Amino acid sequence: MNQILRSFGFFALALVLSGVRAQQIDTARTWVVNGDFEQFEGKSKLKRVGGIQYAKGWGSATGKKADLFSETAPVESTVSAPKNFAGEQMALSGSNYAGVRWWSYQNKEPRTYVQTKLKHKMKKDSLYCVRFYVSLADLSKYATGELGSWFGKEQVSKEDAFSLTYDVTVPAVRTKIYNDMFSWQGVCGTYESKGNEEWMLIGNFGANEKTLNEKAKRPRGETRQQVFSAYYYIDNVEVYPVKNRTSCSCEQIKDAESEYIFSRKGVTPPGMKPKEKAANQVFYFKRFQRNLDPMMDPWVTNLIDAMKADATFKIELVGHFDATEADRTRVRPDLVELSKERAEAVRDALVEGGVEAGRITITGKDSSFPVDDSGTEVGMSKNRRVEVVVK
């Protein structure tokens, strides 16, 4: 019987739809042109870093250019989505997002900034809600605070690649460290205009030595080397007038609509033999996700404990697609090995936990083996999985 079906006898199962659906930008309300980075020119040119200028209305403020990522970029490039040179992340909405280097150890790498001209000039003493979302890139060895935005009357154009140190007021408190590599976190605040500002900058404007930071752990299954900096993806930038400060708020967007992840809740019954315990571990993934989500950590621990408790058996890890992922492989050859890469991610986590690599084999299947063929988002979330077969 299928591993998931067997597990119904041992666990209380629940669907976990992490967070809320990604909200589209209200283009009629916001003063930011192309705040979701979906409009861009030169698609054939977007093949390498430093391409933010291809996004309509956006550019950089210094000689070191910010980045633009897109699902339409060639998969062999360094700026494709969801996987790219900085890590792996789905866009909060649409298929594009920007990226900036916020901070680097001992300031060895220059920071980058994104800049845009607002649709209108701000009015003196008027209030504006400022909001954007960030996700820490997987290969960042550090996470930081000082996430902010600056507004000015003129465009900033510094040919040298150096850090900008402007007086930033949004958000009011910038000591929070944004360390989530798997979710989109909201950064927001209210800005009171000094009059006629029409240019917006997003980046780190604090002194390097005063920027709060902490080390970030590389995600399970990510084998690429981390870099000594904090790099953030940016999406859904908005600025719009408000009547009072309390009407400007932001919430953490944990998952886009297509990133639902199915998970079990419950505990392993006492007395279960290690082989039975191992056979009932199933690992689920967000759409297009290769690496293990932290939500799966308890099941990684369960499987490690079972294999250490009985060293006589081996396992096969079998990765699976959902139908949408399988269909996308027609135009995204980098996704052909996705199911196998998922199995590899689980294997790497087990080896990291002390399980002998020789006890584990891996297999990748296509979408021909669903456990739920309803075609719904909930159903397909069950199909993005890695099953454990005890040998």
C-alpha atoms as a printed R data frame, in Angstrom:
    type eleno elety resid chain resno      x      y       z
1   ATOM     1    CA   MET     A     1  0.000  0.000   0.000
2   ATOM     2    CA   ASN     A     2  1.179  3.516  -0.670
3   ATOM     3    CA   GLN     A     3  3.300  5.008   2.104
4   ATOM     4    CA   ILE     A     4  0.957  7.948   2.634
5   ATOM     5    CA   LEU     A     5 -2.137  5.760   2.821
6   ATOM     6    CA   ARG     A     6 -0.460  3.527   5.413
7   ATOM     7    CA   SER     A     7  0.439  6.535   7.491
8   ATOM     8    CA   PHE     A     8 -3.220  7.381   8.050
9   ATOM     9    CA   GLY     A     9 -3.314  4.543  10.565
10  ATOM    10    CA   PHE     A    10 -0.608  6.046  12.728
11  ATOM    11    CA   PHE     A    11 -0.868  9.816  12.550
12  ATOM    12    CA   ALA     A    12 -3.417 12.539  12.894
13  ATOM    13    CA   LEU     A    13 -3.217 14.276   9.519
14  ATOM    14    CA   ALA     A    14 -3.883 17.942   8.831
15  ATOM    15    CA   LEU     A    15 -3.445 20.227   5.869
16  ATOM    16    CA   VAL     A    16 -1.142 23.113   6.578
17  ATOM    17    CA   LEU     A    17 -1.687 26.065   4.274
18  ATOM    18    CA   SER     A    18  1.096 28.239   5.593
19  ATOM    19    CA   GLY     A    19  0.075 31.867   5.676
20  ATOM    20    CA   VAL     A    20 -2.258 33.699   3.340
21  ATOM    21    CA   ARG     A    21 -2.496 34.033  -0.395
22  ATOM    22    CA   ALA     A    22 -0.166 36.500  -2.022
23  ATOM    23    CA   GLN     A    23 -1.956 39.758  -2.610
24  ATOM    24    CA   GLN     A    24 -1.671 41.459  -5.959
25  ATOM    25    CA   ILE     A    25 -0.637 45.090  -5.935
26  ATOM    26    CA   ASP     A    26 -3.457 47.610  -6.198
27  ATOM    27    CA   THR     A    27 -2.128 49.434  -9.257
28  ATOM    28    CA   ALA     A    28 -4.771 52.149  -9.011
29  ATOM    29    CA   ARG     A    29 -3.789 52.981  -5.447
30  ATOM    30    CA   THR     A    30 -0.019 52.691  -5.425
31  ATOM    31    CA   TRP     A    31  2.272 55.474  -6.590
32  ATOM    32    CA   VAL     A    32  5.002 52.993  -7.527
33  ATOM    33    CA   VAL     A    33  5.304 52.100 -11.195
34  ATOM    34    CA   ASN     A    34  5.733 48.351 -11.695
35  ATOM    35    CA   GLY     A    35  6.070 47.575  -8.003
36  ATOM    36    CA   ASP     A    36  5.909 43.835  -8.665
37  ATOM    37    CA   PHE     A    37  8.652 43.976 -11.356
38  ATOM    38    CA   GLU     A    38  6.443 42.126 -13.836
39  ATOM    39    CA   GLN     A    39  6.873 44.651 -16.641
40  ATOM    40    CA   PHE     A    40 10.319 44.507 -18.154
41  ATOM    41    CA   GLU     A    41 12.043 44.984 -21.463
42  ATOM    42    CA   GLY     A    42 14.975 43.194 -23.006
43  ATOM    43    CA   LYS     A    43 13.930 39.688 -22.006
44  ATOM    44    CA   SER     A    44 16.585 38.302 -24.311
45  ATOM    45    CA   LYS     A    45 19.200 40.378 -22.477
46  ATOM    46    CA   LEU     A    46 18.378 39.222 -18.957
47  ATOM    47    CA   LYS     A    47 21.081 36.599 -18.603
48  ATOM    48    CA   ARG     A    48 23.356 37.881 -15.848
49  ATOM    49    CA   VAL     A    49 23.494 39.902 -12.645
50  ATOM    50    CA   GLY     A    50 22.995 43.653 -12.568
51  ATOM    51    CA   GLY     A    51 19.870 43.672 -14.733
52  ATOM    52    CA   ILE     A    52 17.457 45.749 -12.645
53  ATOM    53    CA   GLN     A    53 17.367 48.399 -15.392
54  ATOM    54    CA   TYR     A    54 15.341 46.012 -17.559
55  ATOM    55    CA   ALA     A    55 12.398 46.337 -15.142
56  ATOM    56    CA   LYS     A    56 10.162 49.227 -16.220
57  ATOM    57    CA   GLY     A    57 10.585 52.234 -13.931
58  ATOM    58    CA   TRP     A    58 13.470 50.777 -11.918
59  ATOM    59    CA   GLY     A    59 17.214 51.339 -11.748
60  ATOM    60    CA   SER     A    60 20.183 51.492  -9.388
61  ATOM    61    CA   ALA     A    61 21.594 54.422  -7.432
62  ATOM    62    CA   THR     A    62 25.277 53.447  -7.446
63  ATOM    63    CA   GLY     A    63 27.822 51.969  -9.814
64  ATOM    64    CA   LYS     A    64 27.131 48.483  -8.464
65  ATOM    65    CA   LYS     A    65 23.832 47.496 -10.079
66  ATOM    66    CA   ALA     A    66 20.988 45.671  -8.363
67  ATOM    67    CA   ASP     A    67 19.577 42.455  -9.826
68  ATOM    68    CA   LEU     A    68 16.387 41.309 -11.514
69  ATOM    69    CA   PHE     A    69 15.215 37.685 -11.426
70  ATOM    70    CA   SER     A    70 12.618 36.116 -13.709
71  ATOM    71    CA   GLU     A    71 11.143 32.742 -14.582
72  ATOM    72    CA   THR     A    72 11.553 33.775 -18.215
73  ATOM    73    CA   ALA     A    73 15.328 34.172 -17.890
74  ATOM    74    CA   PRO     A    74 17.320 31.312 -19.444
75  ATOM    75    CA   VAL     A    75 17.638 28.468 -16.969
76  ATOM    76    CA   GLU     A    76 21.378 28.326 -17.546
77  ATOM    77    CA   SER     A    77 21.689 31.960 -16.479
78  ATOM    78    CA   THR     A    78 22.401 33.122 -12.931
79  ATOM    79    CA   VAL     A    79 19.212 35.196 -12.660
80  ATOM    80    CA   SER     A    80 16.437 32.706 -13.322
81  ATOM    81    CA   ALA     A    81 13.649 31.986 -10.855
82  ATOM    82    CA   PRO     A    82 13.035 30.227  -8.630
83  ATOM    83    CA   LYS     A    83 16.676 29.001  -8.551
84  ATOM    84    CA   ASN     A    84 19.490 31.495  -9.113
85  ATOM    85    CA   PHE     A    85 22.963 32.500  -7.958
86  ATOM    86    CA   ALA     A    86 21.718 33.727  -4.562
87  ATOM    87    CA   GLY     A    87 19.410 30.865  -3.637
88  ATOM    88    CA   GLU     A    88 15.920 29.706  -4.505
89  ATOM    89    CA   GLN     A    89 12.617 31.544  -4.121
90  ATOM    90    CA   MET     A    90  9.294 31.854  -5.905
91  ATOM    91    CA   ALA     A    91  8.044 35.359  -6.646
92  ATOM    92    CA   LEU     A    92  5.513 36.686  -4.157
93  ATOM    93    CA   SER     A    93  3.245 37.423  -7.101
94  ATOM    94    CA   GLY     A    94  3.812 36.925 -10.803
95  ATOM    95    CA   SER     A    95  7.176 35.564 -11.897
96  ATOM    96    CA   ASN     A    96  9.727 38.353 -11.268
97  ATOM    97    CA   TYR     A    97 11.417 40.015  -8.310
98  ATOM    98    CA   ALA     A    98 14.451 42.198  -7.569
99  ATOM    99    CA   GLY     A    99 17.511 41.484  -5.436
100 ATOM   100    CA   VAL     A   100 19.996 43.610  -3.494
101 ATOM   101    CA   ARG     A   101 23.067 43.002  -1.366
102 ATOM   102    CA   TRP     A   102 22.170 44.581   1.952
103 ATOM   103    CA   TRP     A   103 25.373 44.091   3.900
104 ATOM   104    CA   SER     A   104 28.661 42.233   3.722
105 ATOM   105    CA   TYR     A   105 31.195 41.128   6.308
106 ATOM   106    CA   GLN     A   106 33.762 43.875   6.867
107 ATOM   107    CA   ASN     A   107 32.154 45.710   3.952
108 ATOM   108    CA   LYS     A   108 34.146 43.624   1.463
109 ATOM   109    CA   GLU     A   109 31.406 43.622  -1.155
110 ATOM   110    CA   PRO     A   110 29.554 46.799  -2.184
111 ATOM   111    CA   ARG     A   111 25.920 47.189  -1.283
112 ATOM   112    CA   THR     A   112 23.294 47.597  -3.989
113 ATOM   113    CA   TYR     A   113 20.113 49.673  -4.096
114 ATOM   114    CA   VAL     A   114 16.931 49.780  -6.156
115 ATOM   115    CA   GLN     A   115 15.501 53.149  -7.160
116 ATOM   116    CA   THR     A   116 12.263 54.286  -8.800
117 ATOM   117    CA   LYS     A   117 10.417 57.496  -9.625
118 ATOM   118    CA   LEU     A   118  6.926 57.783  -8.142
119 ATOM   119    CA   LYS     A   119  3.889 58.576 -10.270
120 ATOM   120    CA   HIS     A   120  3.325 61.858  -8.393
121 ATOM   121    CA   LYS     A   121  5.220 64.283  -6.190
122 ATOM   122    CA   MET     A   122  4.474 64.000  -2.508
123 ATOM   123    CA   LYS     A   123  2.687 66.796  -0.674
124 ATOM   124    CA   LYS     A   124  4.253 68.431   2.361
125 ATOM   125    CA   ASP     A   125  3.029 67.116   5.740
126 ATOM   126    CA   SER     A   126  0.952 64.400   4.030
127 ATOM   127    CA   LEU     A   127  1.231 60.769   5.170
128 ATOM   128    CA   TYR     A   128  2.132 57.846   2.915
129 ATOM   129    CA   CYS     A   129  2.127 54.128   3.568
130 ATOM   130    CA   VAL     A   130  5.376 52.508   2.410
131 ATOM   131    CA   ARG     A   131  5.460 48.733   2.044
132 ATOM   132    CA   PHE     A   132  7.585 46.063   0.403
133 ATOM   133    CA   TYR     A   133  8.359 42.402   0.987
134 ATOM   134    CA   VAL     A   134 11.710 40.692   1.401
135 ATOM   135    CA   SER     A   135 13.085 37.169   1.602
136 ATOM   136    CA   LEU     A   136 16.622 36.377   2.729
137 ATOM   137    CA   ALA     A   137 18.461 34.519  -0.038
138 ATOM   138    CA   ASP     A   138 19.533 30.954   0.817
139 ATOM   139    CA   LEU     A   139 23.255 31.498   0.243
140 ATOM   140    CA   SER     A   140 23.466 34.446   2.642
141 ATOM   141    CA   LYS     A   141 25.660 33.657   5.607
142 ATOM   142    CA   TYR     A   142 24.174 36.633   7.451
143 ATOM   143    CA   ALA     A   143 20.786 38.207   8.076
144 ATOM   144    CA   THR     A   144 20.477 41.870   9.047
145 ATOM   145    CA   GLY     A   145 18.319 44.727  10.194
146 ATOM   146    CA   GLU     A   146 18.384 48.224   8.688
147 ATOM   147    CA   LEU     A   147 15.857 47.377   5.997
148 ATOM   148    CA   GLY     A   148 14.543 50.747   4.943
149 ATOM   149    CA   SER     A   149 13.530 53.166   2.222
150 ATOM   150    CA   TRP     A   150 14.481 56.777   1.517
151 ATOM   151    CA   PHE     A   151 12.631 59.507  -0.371
152 ATOM   152    CA   GLY     A   152 14.121 62.494  -2.152
153 ATOM   153    CA   LYS     A   153 13.357 65.237  -4.659
154 ATOM   154    CA   GLU     A   154 16.054 64.218  -7.100
155 ATOM   155    CA   GLN     A   155 17.367 61.017  -8.592
156 ATOM   156    CA   VAL     A   156 20.432 59.567  -6.877
157 ATOM   157    CA   SER     A   157 23.248 58.680  -9.255
158 ATOM   158    CA   LYS     A   158 26.587 57.717  -7.718
159 ATOM   159    CA   GLU     A   159 28.965 56.142 -10.215
160 ATOM   160    CA   ASP     A   160 31.172 54.686  -7.502
161 ATOM   161    CA   ALA     A   161 30.106 51.464  -5.853
162 ATOM   162    CA   PHE     A   162 29.844 52.485  -2.226
163 ATOM   163    CA   SER     A   163 27.356 52.542   0.638
164 ATOM   164    CA   LEU     A   164 24.822 55.348   0.909
165 ATOM   165    CA   THR     A   165 24.311 56.896   4.352
166 ATOM   166    CA   TYR     A   166 21.089 58.913   4.104
167 ATOM   167    CA   ASP     A   167 18.728 59.815   6.921
168 ATOM   168    CA   VAL     A   168 16.055 57.137   6.716
169 ATOM   169    CA   THR     A   169 12.713 57.309   8.498
170 ATOM   170    CA   VAL     A   170 10.826 54.306   7.066
171 ATOM   171    CA   PRO     A   171 10.310 52.111   8.905
172 ATOM   172    CA   ALA     A   172 10.761 54.006  12.146
173 ATOM   173    CA   VAL     A   173 12.465 51.042  13.860
174 ATOM   174    CA   ARG     A   174 15.028 49.114  11.818
175 ATOM   175    CA   THR     A   175 16.533 46.866  14.488
176 ATOM   176    CA   LYS     A   176 14.437 43.859  13.488
177 ATOM   177    CA   ILE     A   177 16.544 41.208  11.778
178 ATOM   178    CA   TYR     A   178 14.864 39.639   8.747
179 ATOM   179    CA   ASN     A   179 16.140 36.061   8.732
180 ATOM   180    CA   ASP     A   180 13.445 34.086   6.937
181 ATOM   181    CA   MET     A   181 14.750 32.253   3.851
182 ATOM   182    CA   PHE     A   182 11.505 30.448   3.112
183 ATOM   183    CA   SER     A   183  8.894 33.173   3.415
184 ATOM   184    CA   TRP     A   184  8.228 36.737   2.316
185 ATOM   185    CA   GLN     A   185  8.311 39.183   5.229
186 ATOM   186    CA   GLY     A   186  6.654 42.582   5.112
187 ATOM   187    CA   VAL     A   187  8.617 45.787   5.730
188 ATOM   188    CA   CYS     A   188  6.379 48.813   6.206
189 ATOM   189    CA   GLY     A   189  5.986 52.180   7.821
190 ATOM   190    CA   THR     A   190  4.424 55.607   7.464
191 ATOM   191    CA   TYR     A   191  6.326 58.459   5.825
192 ATOM   192    CA   GLU     A   192  5.489 62.125   6.466
193 ATOM   193    CA   SER     A   193  6.479 64.156   3.432
194 ATOM   194    CA   LYS     A   194  8.747 67.172   3.644
195 ATOM   195    CA   GLY     A   195  7.389 68.255   0.280
196 ATOM   196    CA   ASN     A   196  7.879 67.348  -3.394
197 ATOM   197    CA   GLU     A   197  9.683 64.015  -2.940
198 ATOM   198    CA   GLU     A   198  9.273 61.825  -6.018
199 ATOM   199    CA   TRP     A   199 12.211 59.387  -5.906
200 ATOM   200    CA   MET     A   200 12.318 56.253  -3.749
201 ATOM   201    CA   LEU     A   201 15.380 54.224  -2.757
202 ATOM   202    CA   ILE     A   202 15.339 50.821  -1.022
203 ATOM   203    CA   GLY     A   203 18.441 49.455   0.679
204 ATOM   204    CA   ASN     A   204 20.682 49.732   3.727
205 ATOM   205    CA   PHE     A   205 21.559 53.309   4.660
206 ATOM   206    CA   GLY     A   206 23.162 52.573   8.036
207 ATOM   207    CA   ALA     A   207 26.851 52.413   8.905
208 ATOM   208    CA   ASN     A   208 28.285 48.953   8.281
209 ATOM   209    CA   GLU     A   209 29.560 48.496  11.820
210 ATOM   210    CA   LYS     A   210 26.211 49.579  13.273
211 ATOM   211    CA   THR     A   211 24.078 47.291  11.127
212 ATOM   212    CA   LEU     A   212 22.682 44.577  13.381
213 ATOM   213    CA   ASN     A   213 23.363 41.133  11.977
214 ATOM   214    CA   GLU     A   214 23.362 37.467  12.849
215 ATOM   215    CA   LYS     A   215 24.600 34.322  11.160
216 ATOM   216    CA   ALA     A   216 22.108 32.451   9.009
217 ATOM   217    CA   LYS     A   217 21.966 28.671   8.679
218 ATOM   218    CA   ARG     A   218 22.090 27.258   5.186
219 ATOM   219    CA   PRO     A   219 18.815 25.443   4.323
220 ATOM   220    CA   ARG     A   220 18.752 21.664   4.364
221 ATOM   221    CA   GLY     A   221 19.567 20.250   0.943
222 ATOM   222    CA   GLU     A   222 21.334 23.382  -0.286
223 ATOM   223    CA   THR     A   223 24.887 22.298  -1.118
224 ATOM   224    CA   ARG     A   224 26.226 25.505  -2.615
225 ATOM   225    CA   GLN     A   225 28.656 27.572  -0.573
226 ATOM   226    CA   GLN     A   226 27.264 30.470   1.432
227 ATOM   227    CA   VAL     A   227 28.673 33.965   0.905
228 ATOM   228    CA   PHE     A   228 29.763 36.374   3.627
229 ATOM   229    CA   SER     A   229 26.953 38.818   3.046
230 ATOM   230    CA   ALA     A   230 23.220 39.391   3.486
231 ATOM   231    CA   TYR     A   231 21.374 39.309   0.179
232 ATOM   232    CA   TYR     A   232 17.622 39.945  -0.013
233 ATOM   233    CA   TYR     A   233 15.009 39.362  -2.669
234 ATOM   234    CA   ILE     A   234 12.422 42.183  -2.963
235 ATOM   235    CA   ASP     A   235  8.885 42.095  -4.346
236 ATOM   236    CA   ASN     A   236  5.558 43.980  -4.278
237 ATOM   237    CA   VAL     A   237  6.722 47.518  -3.503
238 ATOM   238    CA   GLU     A   238  3.914 49.975  -2.707
239 ATOM   239    CA   VAL     A   239  3.576 53.650  -1.708
240 ATOM   240    CA   TYR     A   240  0.172 55.276  -1.320
241 ATOM   241    CA   PRO     A   241 -1.468 58.162   0.618
242 ATOM   242    CA   VAL     A   242 -3.104 57.458   3.978
243 ATOM   243    CA   LYS     A   243 -5.040 59.641   6.394
244 ATOM   244    CA   ASN     A   244 -3.525 58.281   9.591
245 ATOM   245    CA   ARG     A   245 -0.556 56.178  10.677
246 ATOM   246    CA   THR     A   246 -2.616 53.265  11.958
247 ATOM   247    CA   SER     A   247 -3.943 52.487   8.485
248 ATOM   248    CA   CYS     A   248 -0.490 51.399   7.267
249 ATOM   249    CA   SER     A   249  0.418 47.872   8.244
250 ATOM   250    CA   CYS     A   250  1.997 44.791   6.748
251 ATOM   251    CA   GLU     A   251  1.878 41.120   7.502
252 ATOM   252    CA   GLN     A   252  4.253 38.305   6.801
253 ATOM   253    CA   ILE     A   253  3.326 36.490   3.619
254 ATOM   254    CA   LYS     A   254  4.475 32.976   4.366
255 ATOM   255    CA   ASP     A   255  3.534 31.349   1.111
256 ATOM   256    CA   ALA     A   256  2.246 32.318  -2.285
257 ATOM   257    CA   GLU     A   257 -0.908 30.574  -3.479
258 ATOM   258    CA   SER     A   258  1.129 28.044  -5.433
259 ATOM   259    CA   GLU     A   259  3.401 27.270  -2.464
260 ATOM   260    CA   TYR     A   260  0.997 25.349  -0.269
261 ATOM   261    CA   ILE     A   261  2.761 22.633   1.657
262 ATOM   262    CA   PHE     A   262  1.068 19.550   3.041
263 ATOM   263    CA   SER     A   263  2.149 18.332   6.439
264 ATOM   264    CA   ARG     A   264  1.129 15.896   9.094
265 ATOM   265    CA   LYS     A   265  0.434 16.794  12.681
266 ATOM   266    CA   GLY     A   266  0.681 14.227  15.424
267 ATOM   267    CA   VAL     A   267  3.111 12.045  17.296
268 ATOM   268    CA   THR     A   268  4.522  8.598  16.626
269 ATOM   269    CA   PRO     A   269  2.711  6.017  18.754
270 ATOM   270    CA   PRO     A   270  4.935  4.401  21.385
271 ATOM   271    CA   GLY     A   271  6.173  0.895  20.692
272 ATOM   272    CA   MET     A   272  6.419  1.302  16.921
273 ATOM   273    CA   LYS     A   273  9.385 -0.600  15.513
274 ATOM   274    CA   PRO     A   274 12.124  1.443  13.795
275 ATOM   275    CA   LYS     A   275 11.304 -0.015  10.364
276 ATOM   276    CA   GLU     A   276  7.617  0.882  10.758
277 ATOM   277    CA   LYS     A   277  8.534  4.334  11.990
278 ATOM   278    CA   ALA     A   278 10.828  4.871   8.994
279 ATOM   279    CA   ALA     A   279  8.247  3.649   6.487
280 ATOM   280    CA   ASN     A   280  5.707  6.167   7.693
281 ATOM   281    CA   GLN     A   281  7.779  9.295   7.166
282 ATOM   282    CA   VAL     A   282  6.716 11.386   4.160
283 ATOM   283    CA   PHE     A   283  8.262 14.733   3.236
284 ATOM   284    CA   TYR     A   284  6.283 17.429   1.413
285 ATOM   285    CA   PHE     A   285  7.395 20.411  -0.636
286 ATOM   286    CA   LYS     A   286  6.184 23.751  -1.928
287 ATOM   287    CA   ARG     A   287  5.733 23.981  -5.671
288 ATOM   288    CA   PHE     A   288  9.088 24.019  -7.504
289 ATOM   289    CA   GLN     A   289 10.895 23.678  -4.163
290 ATOM   290    CA   ARG     A   290 14.015 21.528  -4.109
291 ATOM   291    CA   ASN     A   291 15.188 22.051  -0.543
292 ATOM   292    CA   LEU     A   292 13.505 20.768   2.592
293 ATOM   293    CA   ASP     A   293 11.264 23.270   4.322
294 ATOM   294    CA   PRO     A   294 11.913 23.760   8.065
295 ATOM   295    CA   MET     A   295  8.368 22.496   8.593
296 ATOM   296    CA   MET     A   296  9.693 19.025   7.741
297 ATOM   297    CA   ASP     A   297 12.357 19.022  10.480
298 ATOM   298    CA   PRO     A   298 10.341 16.817  12.900
299 ATOM   299    CA   TRP     A   299 10.034 14.105  10.249
300 ATOM   300    CA   VAL     A   300 13.721 14.329   9.420
301 ATOM   301    CA   THR     A   301 14.449 13.760  13.109
302 ATOM   302    CA   ASN     A   302 12.002 10.837  13.250
303 ATOM   303    CA   LEU     A   303 13.655  9.106  10.320
304 ATOM   304    CA   ILE     A   304 17.172  9.689  11.657
305 ATOM   305    CA   ASP     A   305 16.172  8.269  15.044
306 ATOM   306    CA   ALA     A   306 14.590  5.203  13.432
307 ATOM   307    CA   MET     A   307 17.620  4.432  11.282
308 ATOM   308    CA   LYS     A   308 20.008  4.846  14.192
309 ATOM   309    CA   ALA     A   309 17.855  2.601  16.375
310 ATOM   310    CA   ASP     A   310 18.072 -0.252  13.855
311 ATOM   311    CA   ALA     A   311 21.109 -0.345  11.581
312 ATOM   312    CA   THR     A   312 20.007 -3.528   9.781
313 ATOM   313    CA   PHE     A   313 17.739 -1.971   7.155
314 ATOM   314    CA   LYS     A   314 18.219  0.333   4.201
315 ATOM   315    CA   ILE     A   315 15.786  2.752   2.584
316 ATOM   316    CA   GLU     A   316 14.911  4.099  -0.826
317 ATOM   317    CA   LEU     A   317 13.788  7.723  -1.041
318 ATOM   318    CA   VAL     A   318 11.292  8.235  -3.873
319 ATOM   319    CA   GLY     A   319 10.646 11.798  -5.036
320 ATOM   320    CA   HIS     A   320  7.497 12.956  -6.850
321 ATOM   321    CA   PHE     A   321  6.165 15.869  -8.925
322 ATOM   322    CA   ASP     A   322  2.746 17.414  -9.033
323 ATOM   323    CA   ALA     A   323  1.002 17.805 -12.407
324 ATOM   324    CA   THR     A   324  1.794 21.523 -12.734
325 ATOM   325    CA   GLU     A   325  5.487 20.957 -12.144
326 ATOM   326    CA   ALA     A   326  5.576 18.108 -14.632
327 ATOM   327    CA   ASP     A   327  3.870 20.246 -17.273
328 ATOM   328    CA   ARG     A   328  6.327 23.096 -16.706
329 ATOM   329    CA   THR     A   329  9.284 20.860 -17.580
330 ATOM   330    CA   ARG     A   330  8.352 21.339 -21.244
331 ATOM   331    CA   VAL     A   331  9.758 24.864 -21.087
332 ATOM   332    CA   ARG     A   332 11.889 24.568 -17.947
333 ATOM   333    CA   PRO     A   333 14.491 21.816 -18.438
334 ATOM   334    CA   ASP     A   334 15.990 22.672 -15.051
335 ATOM   335    CA   LEU     A   335 12.868 21.113 -13.471
336 ATOM   336    CA   VAL     A   336 13.249 17.714 -15.146
337 ATOM   337    CA   GLU     A   337 15.255 16.365 -12.210
338 ATOM   338    CA   LEU     A   338 13.134 18.079  -9.539
339 ATOM   339    CA   SER     A   339 11.647 14.906  -8.054
340 ATOM   340    CA   LYS     A   340 15.090 13.329  -7.800
341 ATOM   341    CA   GLU     A   341 16.548 16.508  -6.311
342 ATOM   342    CA   ARG     A   342 13.890 16.388  -3.616
343 ATOM   343    CA   ALA     A   343 14.939 12.870  -2.714
344 ATOM   344    CA   GLU     A   344 18.564 14.036  -2.673
345 ATOM   345    CA   ALA     A   345 17.652 16.855  -0.271
346 ATOM   346    CA   VAL     A   346 16.143 14.364   2.177
347 ATOM   347    CA   ARG     A   347 19.150 12.071   1.801
348 ATOM   348    CA   ASP     A   348 21.555 14.935   2.506
349 ATOM   349    CA   ALA     A   349 19.627 15.845   5.646
350 ATOM   350    CA   LEU     A   350 19.825 12.251   6.878
351 ATOM   351    CA   VAL     A   351 23.553 12.019   6.206
352 ATOM   352    CA   GLU     A   352 24.053 15.337   7.967
353 ATOM   353    CA   GLY     A   353 22.231 13.812  10.935
354 ATOM   354    CA   GLY     A   354 24.600 10.848  11.109
355 ATOM   355    CA   VAL     A   355 22.983  8.209   8.895
356 ATOM   356    CA   GLU     A   356 25.394  6.285   6.647
357 ATOM   357    CA   ALA     A   357 25.017  7.325   3.014
358 ATOM   358    CA   GLY     A   358 25.397  3.688   1.901
359 ATOM   359    CA   ARG     A   359 22.060  2.851   3.497
360 ATOM   360    CA   ILE     A   360 20.170  5.263   1.255
361 ATOM   361    CA   THR     A   361 19.256  5.076  -2.428
362 ATOM   362    CA   ILE     A   362 17.236  7.673  -4.305
363 ATOM   363    CA   THR     A   363 14.726  7.592  -7.155
364 ATOM   364    CA   GLY     A   364 12.820 10.329  -8.969
365 ATOM   365    CA   LYS     A   365  9.354  9.687 -10.403
366 ATOM   366    CA   ASP     A   366  7.205 11.769 -12.746
367 ATOM   367    CA   SER     A   367  3.621 12.864 -12.043
368 ATOM   368    CA   SER     A   368  2.161  9.457 -12.974
369 ATOM   369    CA   PHE     A   369  1.924  8.362  -9.337
370 ATOM   370    CA   PRO     A   370 -0.341 10.874  -7.547
371 ATOM   371    CA   VAL     A   371 -1.896 10.116  -4.186
372 ATOM   372    CA   ASP     A   372 -4.599 12.673  -4.947
373 ATOM   373    CA   ASP     A   373 -5.841 13.182  -8.507
374 ATOM   374    CA   SER     A   374 -8.462 15.843  -7.709
375 ATOM   375    CA   GLY     A   375 -6.426 18.536  -9.475
376 ATOM   376    CA   THR     A   376 -7.001 21.031  -6.643
377 ATOM   377    CA   GLU     A   377 -4.210 22.975  -4.945
378 ATOM   378    CA   VAL     A   378 -4.812 20.941  -1.807
379 ATOM   379    CA   GLY     A   379 -4.657 17.699  -3.754
380 ATOM   380    CA   MET     A   380 -1.516 18.606  -5.629
381 ATOM   381    CA   SER     A   381  0.179 19.673  -2.392
382 ATOM   382    CA   LYS     A   382 -0.047 16.019  -1.338
383 ATOM   383    CA   ASN     A   383  1.683 14.925  -4.530
384 ATOM   384    CA   ARG     A   384  4.812 17.073  -4.068
385 ATOM   385    CA   ARG     A   385  6.498 14.547  -1.817
386 ATOM   386    CA   VAL     A   386  9.326 12.171  -1.014
387 ATOM   387    CA   GLU     A   387  8.267  8.751   0.268
388 ATOM   388    CA   VAL     A   388 10.363  6.279   2.255
389 ATOM   389    CA   VAL     A   389 10.506  2.645   1.119
390 ATOM   390    CA   VAL     A   390 12.156  0.277   3.598
391 ATOM   391    CA   LYS     A   391 14.382 -2.342   1.989
